[in-house]
Amino acid sequence: MSKKVLLVEDEKNVILGVRTCLDAVGYDVEIVEDGEEALNSVNREHPDLILLDLLLPKVDGFEVLKTLKDKEETSKIPIIVLTAKAEEEDRQRAMDLGADNYMTKPFKPQELWDVLKGYLPDN
């Protein structure tokens, strides 16, 4: 069975790059472009991993992260933050809210894959 990854991102070039990376290794990628859709999707689809931008429409990534990590049924889903927010206080806030990892944009596909390997077993 294919592993499900939820990509919460509103930048088309990032969506394309991440999808290409994960499709190539056989992961099932769902893409949503705002925080509200992310929360609805997690409750409906139960992904194995979430890649979360912080700068999102409707509900920002910090609130999505807090909501998911505070709920028992979603608290164990690994969440990797992928964001342009490179300030240390943003990184620390995300980690304090329960993020499992934090990557700043731009990043190379190999850098992303090196991080993802630790969270997604081979298909």
ABEGO torsion letter per residue (X at the ends): XBBBBBBBBABAAAAAAAAAAAAAAGBBBBBBABAAAAAAAAAAAGBABBBBBABBBGBBAAAAAAAAAABAAAAABBBBBBBABABAAAAAAAAAAGBABBBBOBBBAAAAAAAAAAABBBX
